[in-house]
Amino acid sequence: MPSLARKLLICAAVDGLVVQPLATKGQRAPSPVKIKYGDATVSSLPRDHSPDTSKPNSSFEAFGVVGLFTVSRLSYLITITSRQQVAQIRGFPVYVVTDVALTPCTSRNEAETAVASTATKLRRASAERIIDDSDSESEIDVPIASGGDDAEDPGALSDRETSGDGEVVRPGNERRSSIAEDVIKRRGSYGRFAQRWFSRKGWVLDQKRNPGINTIEENQAGDSAGNTKKGDTDKELSDTVVKEKVDPPPAPSAGETLMPKLLRFAHIWLGTSRSFYFSYDLDITRSVAAQSATAAAATLPLHQTADPTFFWNQNLLKPFHGVGDASLLLPLMQGFVGQRTFVVDRRPPQVDSQEDSLEMNDLTPPVESEMQFPPLERASVDLRASEKKFVITVMSRRSTRRAGLRYLRRGIDENGFTANYVETEQILSTPTWEPASKIFSFVQVRGSIPLFFTQSPYSLKPIPVLQHSPEANFRAFKKHFEHMGKAYGSIQLVNLVEKHGVESIIGNEYEKAVKRLNEQEAEGSQPVAFEWFDFHSACRGMKFENVSLLLDTLGKKIEETGSTVEKDGHSFGKFMLDLQLKEEGFDMTAQIDQENSWFNTLWADNGDAISKQYASTAAMKGDYTRTRKRDYRGMVNDLGLSLTRFYNGMVNDYFSQAAIDFFLGNVSSMVFDEFEATMMSKDPGVSMSKMREQAIETSQKIAIEDDKEDFIGGWTLLSPHTSDTVKSLPIEEVVLLLTDTALYLCRFDWKLDKVSSFERVDLAHIVSIKVGTYITSTISPAEADESKNVGIVITYEPGKFDIKRTNTRSLSSTSGEPDQAPGAVSGILNQGILNAITGKSQAQPPRKIALKALQSKTAVSDAKDVKRMTESEYINVIATEIERLVFRNQPLAEGSEEQQQKPRESIIEKGDIISLAEAKKSTGILEQWGHSIKKLVWA
């Protein structure tokens, strides 16, 4: 496998931002790359190119590249500036990202300022670690897992190595250091005495006593770029955009106005949330079994062997593909990695004593403390002959398919991928990972129920709402289990939703879909096993020990087949751990420590991490997972978590969801323009183009009953909810059908894939068509753009064959007047009787059908590079086609041959339907205030 760059040097050159990979011991330095200012194009530089880093704070070191993104004219490079080792697998370290730097690539001035600011903050952080009196969890305190020299993996022992004057120490540029500096930097090797002596309480703090040791702090105080305070990182990221001096773009961009919020989100999400993991030598996106299956690809670069399902920065790294070698293409995985070392005894002592008994909970830090790696452990030489040391690793991988947040991503998409899909692997091995020793791997996955449904974020306990037709649901459901079968083989499903509450709606449909799937499977194939365990009912009254009932039901099958289990929870993990250790000759039921707090804490940490990534809070019922006990304090804590989730669902999640979709490449930067207009984000997992094609097909079958009518075409457009109006709100998406004799306006239920009503207009009755600007709101720049807000108004005189049918239980018809209220219909009947008596005919007033073009370019279509007609072209095609057929259905009156050959006067009129000025007048102050308040809160 080609080597990845362990350390990078980032500096601002004259014409671009330079990323210089630093050489590791025994290897040649890869070629640097340059990110050009302005358009952010990435190109390779000569290998001997050396950027000028002689000036103070002209560069900073990073541990890897996360990627590069562009919004409007603004581009940013994301690099890893802080990491922490959390595990070692097969002798290779695994890290979690603890901080990132976002460096602008728009101009040299901005880049230099950002680089200097980042260098100063990193230097300050290094100085604070040096003089920190307490034990920290940084890599300074973590020994190298592989036992190799630090030069093989620069930075494996420390997050940041700096010289006494604050300059970065690079290979080939070492300098001699003083004894005092060596003691400070390697205080762990010199014991607690040195650590305390050179602490804040010692002589380092006293600048007058020995000012020579305070070089770093003095440089920081005198640095113009170093006057920021700790904790203001997110604000500084925002200020980077606010203080820009570049000329503004020709048109306002919502993406730029939201850039400060996007930078804050990126910094927290990719860095300080500690959600992303990586390894320079190991593919952590694949399980042990999957790695064995792809062993032949060991010579390929890591970014090519990584599973795209769990490769979170794949889209952000695209600008670096094909530029030089692959040393910068470092895959990141979102999820969790935790590791614990423990000892078991074949013949445990029968009497508990302080000297020879094995207390595994002594190896675990207190529950309240943060996770540390590695935990305190007994040396191998202290083990009895009957004892053996093991390492347990829990690794959760969140899927990039249908990724997102709680209620904004539920159910399944049309490709068979479910929301909140997490693959969790529990690995049992020896600490040395010897090839002769067995490595046990148990994989279970969890995810949203694989059906189309939604839940509102505006409720503490929202009711699931099923969507789309049964056939559409089953197609996606079947695709999902095709993916699962290829990935894991035999499947055991566990459904944990309640059987009699609000969740039973989706649970019952899930069970029906599984039965239908098994009925359609070919003979000889293994059916999908399904178990519905009503967790809420079984554990009501805080009786969470009743989870053992599920193990009683499925334990034997898991023991026999070792199949993948699709559910969430650590109970199966503990069950498999006991089985695996029994195979090695160790009986866990005979061990002195029966609480297994080390195991519970590891899985509780895993649950909290995944929950924070999905729901923005720790996991519910976490107290029981950690302690196996449940009391009122846990219930109060869960109430607080529920309220926090409720708030985030209403306020924060919409923008966060848009940002996640953008970073994953599901949408383009246009998503921020759409967000500013609606304060919401659309679901890119549902193909609207396919849905619209199906809606046109369904509408055609329902509305066009006469086989003699030739279908010409169908389109989806926007129209006022109330018929015969132009300015009425709300605007809804409808289906327009055109045959050789009639026009059909179908109002479609997009959630149920059904026609709710349709209106038929005979083409012979159309008198005029108006095409022009159609602006319904001026709240956002996109809604006020005259070139993109174009519509058509069709005016017709109602006649005998013009009808409206409404889909209640069955389609009911109304002719002549398409949507009159009962009282109005009675008035029409009375008028008809009066006309019969007087012999006079009362002409009905003309009616209108107002239609507006959908946005031709959206964040989803733009990301997929789909080329479409502009809004004006789209409307003109429809208007021209309707006019052509109207003329065919309205023959000219008899006249001279010359009049017959004369071209007919067009019925299409060009003019504003609702002009921008008129729309501004009709947009009320309350509407503007409402949007401003929403923008203040949401954006």
N, C-alpha and C positions, 0 to 999 in steps of 0.2 A: 504494500500500500504506500503510495507516494506520501512524503512527509508534509504535514501542515505546519504553517508558521506558528511558533509558540509565542513569539513576541513581535510587535510591530512598532515602527516609529512613524508618528503622524506629524507632518509639518506643512506649513503654508509656503509654497514657492511662489515665483513671480506670476506664473500663468496657470497654476492649479494646485490642488491639495495633493501632496505626495504621501503614499503609503509604502513604507520601506520595511519589508520583512527582515528581521535580524537573524543572522546565522546561528545555528546551534552547534554544539561541539562535534567536530568531525564532518560537518556538512557545509556545502557551499551556499551562500546566501541567495535566495530566489530573487528574480528581477523585481524592482519596484514598479508601482503603477501610479499614474497621475489621473486625477479627476479634474477635468477642465472647468474653470470658473464659468458660470453662466449656464451652458447647456448640460453640464455634468457628464459629458462623455468620458469614458474610461479608456485609457490607452497604456500600453506597456512602455517602460523606459529601459535604457541600456543597463545591463547588470552592474556596470561600474559607476553608474550615476549615484552621486552622494550628495544629498541635500545639505544645505548650510544650516547647521544647528549650533553655531558658535554663540549666537545671541541668547541672552537669558530668556527662558520660557518660550523659545521658538519651536519647541516640539514636545510631544508627550508620548509615553509608551502605552500600548494597548495589548491585550491578550488575544485579540481576534477581531474579525470584521463581522458584524451582524448583517449589514447591508447598506443599501443606498435607496432613498426614496425622493420623489419629486412631486410637489403640489404647485400647480401654476408655474411660476418662474423660480420658485424656491426649492433648492435641493439640499439634503442633509445626509452626511455620512454617519452611520451608527457603529461605534466600536465598543468593545468590552474593556472597561478600565479597572474593574475589580471582580475578583472571583473567589470562591472558597471550595476547597476539596471536600466532598461529602462521602466519597466511597472510593474503593479500588476494586476493579473487576478484572480478573485474569492478569493481575499485576499492573494494570493501567489505571491512572487516576481519572475520576469523574468529578467534574466541577459544576457548581451552580453559579450563574451570573448574579453578582450582587450590585453592580453599578455599570452604567454605560455613559458614553459621551456622544452628544449630537453636535456635529461640527458642520456649519453652513458651507456650501460650495458655490455661493452666488458671486462673491467678489473676494479679492485678496484681503481687503481691509477687514471684512467680517470674519474671514477664516483666521487671520492672524490674531484678532481679538479673542476669538473662541478658543484657539489653541493655547494662547497664553493663559486664559482663565482656567482651562482644564488642567494645564501643567501646574499652575499654582495650587489648585485644589488637591491634586494628587500629591504634591509635595507636602502640603499641610497635613493630609491624611497620613502620610508616611511618618512625619514628625510626631504626630499624636500617638501613633502606634509605638514609636520608639520610647516615648516617655510615659506610656500608659502604665499605671501601677497595677491594674487588675489583670487577671488571666483573660485573654481574648480568644475568640473563635476564628480569628483570621488564619490564613495559611502559615503565618509565622509559627503558630503552635502546632501545625499539622506536619508530621514527618512524611517524607516522600514514600509513597506506597510501594513503588517498585524497588526501592532500596538502591537505586542508581544515583549517579552523580547529578547534581543540580544542573550542570551544563548540558546534560542530555535533555532536560526539560526546563528551560529558563523560567524562573518564576514559580516553580513547583513548591518552593518552600516559603516564598514571600510574595505578597501581592505587588509590592513596589520596592525596587532596589534603587536607592539613591546615594550619591556620594555626599560627602560632607557639605559641599557648596550647593547642593541641590541639583547638580547635573545628573542626567541619567547615565548609569554605567552600562556600557554596551560591550559585547565580545570584541576583544582586540583593543580595548581602550581602558583596561584596568588601571588602577592606581593604588599605591600603598596607602593603607589606612592606619590610624592610630589605634593603640590598644583599647583606649576608652570607647572609640567608635565600634570596634569589634565586639566589645563586651555588650554594648547597648543593642547592636543589631542582632547578636546571637545570644541574647540573655537566657534563652531557654537552655542553652548548653552549659551555662555557668551557674545554674541553680537559682533558687529564690533569693539568696543573699544579694547577688548582683542585680536581680530584677528590682528589689526594693531600694537598693542603694542608688541606682540610676533612675529613680522614678520622680514623679512630680513632688513627692515629699522629700526627695534627696536634693543633691546639689545641682541637678539640671535646672530646677525651677529657679534657683537663686542665680540670676544673671550676673550679679556683681561678684559672686564668689568665683565663677569661672566662665567668663563670657565666650570663650573659644568654642564651647560645645553648642552654643545657640546660633550657629551660623545660619541654619535653615530658617529659624524664626525671624532673624534679622533681615534676611533676604525677602521674606514674605512681607514684612512690615514696610519695606521700601519699594515693593513692587506695585506699580500702578494698577496692574490687573488683579492684584490679590486682595482687594478691599472688600470682598464679599464675605458674608458670614455663613457658617455652617448651618445647613438646613434650608438655605434659600436657593437650592439648586433648581427647583422647578420654576421659581420666579425668574431666575437668570435666563433660563431657556426661553421664556416668554419675552423677556426684554430683548433678547437677540433679534427677534422679529420686529418688535416695536421701534427699535432704534435704527433700523435700516435706513440708509441714505440713498438707496437706488431709486431711479426714476420709477414712478408708478406705472403699472401696465395700462394699455389703452382702455380696457374695460374693467370694472370692479370685479373682483373674484372673491366669492364666499370662502374658497379654500384658504386664501391668505388671511382673511379676517379671523378664521378659526385656527390658524396656525399655532398661536400660543397655547391653546387648549390641546391641540394635537401633540405638540412637543412635550407638554406636561404628562399627557397620557403615555406617550412612547417611553419617556424616562422611567416612569413608575412601572409600567407594564413589562418592559423588556429588562429593566435593571433592578430597582429596589424592591420589587415584589418577590424576588427570589423564586421565580416560576420557571426559568429556563435553564437547561442543563446541557453540557457538552463534554466531549472527550476528544483529544487529539488523535488517539490511537485505536479507539474502539467504536463500533457502530452501536450506539445505545438506542437507536430507533427500532431495532429488531430484537426479538426474544432469543433465548438460547437455541431453541429449536429452529427458528427462522435463520439464525446465523449459520447453523450447521448446513441448512439447505442451500445457502448462498456462499459456501466456503470457496467455491471455484472462482468467485469474483474478488478474492482477497488482494489481487494485484491492482484493482481499480481504485481510483480516488474515493475518498469517503463520501463525497457528495453524490457520487454515482451509485454507490451501494446502499445509501440511506433509503429507508422506506418513505415515499412521498406522503403517505398518510400521516406520518409523525414528524415530518421535516418542516418546521414552522417558518424558517427564514429563507425558504427556497426562492420565493418571489423576490425578496429584497436582495438576494445575491445575483440575480440575473444580469445586472450590468457588468459583473466581473467575469462572467463566463466567456471563454475564448480569449481572455486577455492574459498573456503570459502563461505560467503554470497554474496548478490548482491549489497552491499553498494558502490562498486567502479564503477558500470556499469551505468554511467551517459550519457544519449543520448544527442547529439548535433544536432541542426537544422541549416542549412544555409538559409539565406534569410534576413528578416527584421522584427523588432518589434518596433512600435512607438505608443505613447499614448498621448492624449490631453484631458484636462478637459475644459468644456465650460458651459455656462449658457444660457438658453433660457427663454423667458417671454411669458405667455399666453396673456397678455395685455401690450405690449410694449408701453413706453411713446411716444407720438406723437412729442414732442419737444426735440431736442437734448440738453442736459445740462451736465455739468461736474460732477454733484453730483448724479443724479438719472438715467442717461441713461446707457445702457449696451453696452459697446464697447468690443466685443469679441476679436478684434485684440489687445486690451490692455493685454490680457492674454497670448499673444504669443511673444516670443523673436524676435528680428529683424531677417529679412530674412538671413542676412549674418552670423549670429551666429550659433553655433552648436546646435543640438537638445538637450533639457534638460528635465529631468523628476524629479518631476512633474513641470509644468509651474506655474508661479505665478497665484494665484487664489483667489477669494473672499471667505471669510469664510461663512459657511452655515448660521450662525446667521445673516449675513448681507443681506441675500436674502429676497426679498419681497414675499408675500404670492403667487403671481402669477408666481414667478420664480422657476426654478428647475435646478439643476446641473446634467450634464451627463458626461460620459467618453466615448470617441471614441478610439478604438484600431484598428490599421491596422497591420496585421500579414501576411507576405509573406513566403511561404515555397518552396524552390527550390527542385526539384526532383533529386534523386540519379540515376534514370534510364536515361541512355543516357546523363549523365551529362558532361559538358565540356565548351569549349570556342567558341565563335562566329562562325567563318567559318569552324572550325575543327569538329564541331558537328552540322549538319543540318538535317532536315527532320526526318525520322522515322527509327526504326530498325525492324527486322523481328518479334519481340514480340509485336509490336504495341505501343512502347513508343517513344515519341517525344523529340527532343532536346529542351533545354531551357524551360522546363515545369515548370511553377510557379503557385502555388495555393495561391491566395490572399483573405484573409478574413477580412471583416470590421465588428467589433463588437461594438454595442451601448449598454451601460449599465449605471446604477447608480454608483457613486463612491464606495458605500458600497457593491455592488453586492448582495443585499438582495435577498433571495429566492423568496420573494413575488413579486419582481419587474421583469419586462420582460427583457430578454436579446435578442437583435436582432442580427442576424448574416446573412451577405450577402457574398456569395462566388463567385468569378470569377476566371477562370484559363486562362492562356495563354501558347502558345507553338509554336514551329516551325510547318509549314504546314505538315500534316501527310502523306507525300509521300517520296519516295526515291529520293533525289537530293543532289547535292553538289554545293558549290560556292568557287571559288578560293580566297585565302587571298591576292593574288598579284594584286588586282584591287580595286580602290576606290568604284566602283559600279559594282560588278561582276554579270555575267549573271548566273541564275540558270541552272544547267545541270541535266536533268532527268536521272534516272538510273533504270536499271532492266526492266523486262517485265511488261505489264499492269496487268497481273494476279498476279505477285508477289507484285506489288504495292497495288492492291485491297485487297489481303489477309491481309497485314499488316494494311491497312486503316480500314478494318472491325474489326480487333482485337483492334485497338485503341478505337473505339467507343463502343465496348463491355466493355472495361475497364471504359470508361467515364460513360456509362449508369449505371453500377453497383455502381459507386462511387457517382454520382450526380443525377441520374434520368433523368429528362427532360433536353434537351440540346438546347441552342441557339448559333449558330456559327456566328461569325463576321469576315469576311475576309477583311483585311485592305490594301492588296497589290494593286499596281496600275493596271489598266485595259488595258493600252496601252503602257506601257514601258517594260523594260527588265523583270520585275517581272510577267508580264501577262502570261508568259509561265507556270509557276507553279500555278498561280491563276486559269487559265482555267482548268487545270487538276484537281485541288481541287474541282471546281464546278462540273465537270463531275463525279468525284468519289462520291460526295454527292448524285447526282441524281441516280446513279447506286445503291447506298446503299439503298435509299428510295424505289426504284423499287423492290428490292429483299426482303424488309422487309415483314413479314407476315401480313396478313390482321388484322386490329384491333390495331396494334402497332402504336405508335406515331412516325411520321417521324421526321428526324433531320432537324430543321429549319436552313436555311442558308441565310445570308445577306452579300452581297459584297458591302462594302463602300470604294470607292476609296479615301482614305484619302489625298493623294498627290494632286489629281485633285480638290477635294472639298475645300481644304484649301490653294490652290495656291494663292500666293500674300499675304501671312501671314494672311489670313482670317481664323484663327483657331476657331473663334466663330461658324463656320459652322459645327463643331462637333455636335451642337444641332440638326442638320438635322437627325443624326443617332438616337438621343434620341426621336425625333418626330416619327420615324419609329418603334422603339422597346420599347419605354417607356410603352405603354399600355400593351404589352405582359408581360413585366417584372413585372408590377404592378399586373397583374392578376395571374400569375403563380409563381412568385418569383424564377424563374429557374436560374440555373447556367449559366453564360455567359462566353464563351471561347474567351477572348480578353484581351488586356492590356489597362489600362487607368482609370483615376479616375472619369470620367464623370458619369459612371454608379453608382459609389459609392456615389457621391453627390446626384444623383437622388433617390437612395434607402434611404439615410439618411433623406431627406425631407419627404419621404413617412412614414418612421418609426416614426419620430417626430410628424407628423400629426396624426398618430394613438394614440399618447400620448397626443394629444390636443395642440400641438405647431405648429404654422405656421411660417416657416422659411422666407417666403416672406415678413412677417410683421416685422421682426427683424431690428434693427437699422443698424447692421453690415451686409451689403449685399455683401461685398467682400469675406468674409469667408477666410481670409488669413491664419488663423490657420489650416483650412482644406486643403487648397492648399499646404501649406508648408509640412504638414504631408505626403501627397501623393507624393509630389516632392521628399522628402527624401526617400520614398519607391522606387520610380523609379530610383533614383541615386544609391541606394544600390544594386538593382538587376542588373543594367547596369554595375556597376563596377565589379561585380562577373562574368559577362558573357562576357563583351567587354572591361574590364579594364579601362573604363572611365565613367564619369557621363552620365546621359541620355541626348539624343538630345532633343532640344526644351524645356529644363527644365525651361527656363525663362518664357515661357508662362504658364506652369503648376503652377508656383509659383505666378505670378503676373497677369495672364490672359492678358498679353500684349506681343507683339512681335515687336522687332525693329532690327536695323542693328547690335547692339552689340550682340544680341543673335545669329544672323547669323554668325558673326565672331567667336564667341565662339564655335558654332557647327562645323565650319571649322577646328578649332584647335582640337576638339574632333575626327573628322574624320581622320585627319592626325595621331593622336596618336594611334587610332585603327588600322590604316593601318600599322604603324610601329610594333605594338605589334603582329599583325597577321603574319607578315613576320619573326619576330625575336624571340619573347618571348613565343608565345603561344604553339609552338610544344612541348617544354620541360614541360611547365606547364600542358598541356593536359596529357602527359605521367605520370606526378606525380599525378594528380587527379585520373586517372584510377588506379594507383598503390595503393593509399590510400583507394580507394573504394573497392579494391579487385577484380577489373575487369581483371587485369593482374598481373603477378608476377614481381619480381625484374629484370627478364630478359628483361623487357621493356627498361631498361637503356642501356643494351648491344645493343639492336636493334636501340635505338635512336642514340648511338654513331656511328653506321655503316651508318645510312641513314639521321640522323639529323631530323627525322620525327617520328611520332607515328601512329600506325595503329588503326583502329576503332574496338574495341572489341564488339560493339553492332551488328556487322554483322558476322554471323557464317560462316567462310570460309569453314569449313568442309561440311556444307549443300550446300553452293554455288558450291563447287567442285563436289559434288554428282549430283547436278542438271546440271552442265556443262557437265559431262560425259554422263548423260542421253540424254541431248539435242544433243550433238555431235553424239551420237550413232544413233539417229533418222535421222540426216541430212546426215552423211557420209556413213553409211552402207546401201547401196541401195539394194543389192542382198539378198533376203530372204534365200538363200541357205547357206549363210555364218553364221557360229555359233559364237556368241559373247563369247569371253573368259574372257576378263577383261578390265578395264580402269584405268588410273592413271593420276594424274596431276604432271607435272614436269616443270623445267625451260629449256629454249632453246634460242639460239641466234635469234634475230629478222630476220636476213638474213639466208636463207636456204643454206645448203651445206657449212657451216662454223663452226669453233670450237671456235675461239677467238673473233668473232665479238660481239660488244656491240650495243644496249642494250640487256639485257637478259629479256625475257618475260615468263609469265606462260602459258603453253600450255596443251592440253589434248592428251594423247596417248591411242589409242584404239587397241585392238588385237583380231582378229578373227582366225578361223582355217586356213585361207588361206592368210590373208593380215594384214598389219600394217598400221594404220592411224595416222598421225600427224595433229591435229586440232588446228588452231590458233583461240583463243576465245576472243570475245569482252565482258569483264567482266562487263562493265557498262550497256550494253544493253542486256546481256544474249543471245548473238547470235554467231554463228560460222562465222567468217570472211573469213576463207579459210581452206582447208584441203588438205593433200597430202597422196596419197595411194601408198604403196609399197608392191608388191607381195612377200610373204615369200620365194618363190623359188629363188628370185634374191638376197637375203642377203648372203654375202660372209664372213663377220666377225663381231664380237662384241668385243669391248674393254671396260673394266671396270677398273676404278681407280680414283686417285685424280684429281679433276677438279676445279681449283682455278681461278676465273675470276677477282679477285681484292684482294689487300693486304692492303687496306686502314685501315680496322679495325681488331682487333684480331679475331672476329667471322668469318670474310671473309677469314682469312689466316689459319684457323684451318683445317689441312689436314684430320682429322677424320670426320669432318662434311661436307666437300665440296667434294662430291663424285658424279661421273657421269658415263654415258655410251655413247659410240659412235657406231652407227650401220652403217656399210658400205654395200652398195648394188650396183648392176649393173642395170641401168635403162633398162626397157623392155617395151613391148607393153602395158601391163596392169597397168603400173605405171603412175598415173595421178595426176594432181593438179587442184583443183576447187576453184575459188575465188568468194566470195559473194559480188557482186556489187548490181545491182537491182535484178539480178538472178544469180545463180551459173553458171559460165562459165568454160569450161574445157580446159586443156592443157595436152597432153599425151607425154610420152617419156621423154621430158625435162621439169620438173615441173615448173620452174619459169624463163624461158628465156625472155629477152626483145624482142620487135618486130624485131629489126635488127638481133639479134641472131637467131630467128626463121627463118627469111629469108635465113640466111646462111645455116641453117640445110636443108632447102628445096633445095637449090642449090647443096649442097653436095649430097643429095639424088639423084638428076638428074644425077650428075657426076658418082655416083656409079652404076646407072642403065646402063649408056653407057659403062663403063669400065668392068662391071660385078663383081666389087670388093665391099665388104661390109666393112664399116667403123665402128668399135666398139666405143660405147660411153664410156667416162671415168667414173669410179666409183664415186658415190656420198655418202655423209655422213649426218647422222642425229645425232646431238649432243644434249644430254639431261643431265640435272643435277638435283639431288634430292633436294626437298624443305627441309627446316630446320624441322626436326622431332619434335623438342621441341621449342615452341614459348612462349612468355609472356602470351598469352591468354590460350593456352592449358595447360601450366604449372599451371596457376591459377585454372583451372578446374580439375587438377589432371588427365589429359587424358594420358593414356599409349599408346605409339606408337613404331613401329619398328625404329631402328636407320637408318641413311641415307644409310650406307653400306648394311644393311639387305634389305632395300627397293629396292635398285638398283640390288642386287643379285637375288631377287625374279623375277624381271622383265626380267633380262638377261637370267635366267634359263628357264623361261616359253617361251621366244621367241626362244631360241635354240631348245627346245623340239619340237616346231611346225615347225621350219625350217627343222629339220631332217625329219619330217613327209612329208613335201612338196618337199624334195630333196632326193628321193630314191637312194640307192647305185646302181652303175653300176653292170651288171651281172658278177658274178665271182663264185669261188668255194664256197662250203657250209661253209668251215672253215672261209673264208673271210666275208661271210654274218653274221656269228655268232660273229665275232670279234667286240668289242665295237668301236663306231665311235670316231674319234678324235674331241675333243671339238673345237668349233669355238670361244669360249670365251677366250680372251687374258687379262691377268692381267698386268696393267702398268699405269703410269701416263698419263693422257690426257693433263693436263697442271699442271706441278709441281709447288711447292711453289717458287723455285728458278727462274723458267721461268716466273712465274707471277710477281715476283718482278722486273724482268728486263723490262717487258712490261708495268708496271705501271709507267707512265710518271711523271716527276717532276711537271708539271703543275697540274696534277690530285691530287698529294699529297699536293701541296700548296693550291689548291682550297678547299680540304677537311679540311686542317688545318685552313684556314680562316673561313670557315663555322663553324668549331668547336669552334673557338675563339669567334665568334659572337653568335651562337646559344647555346653553352654549357658553 
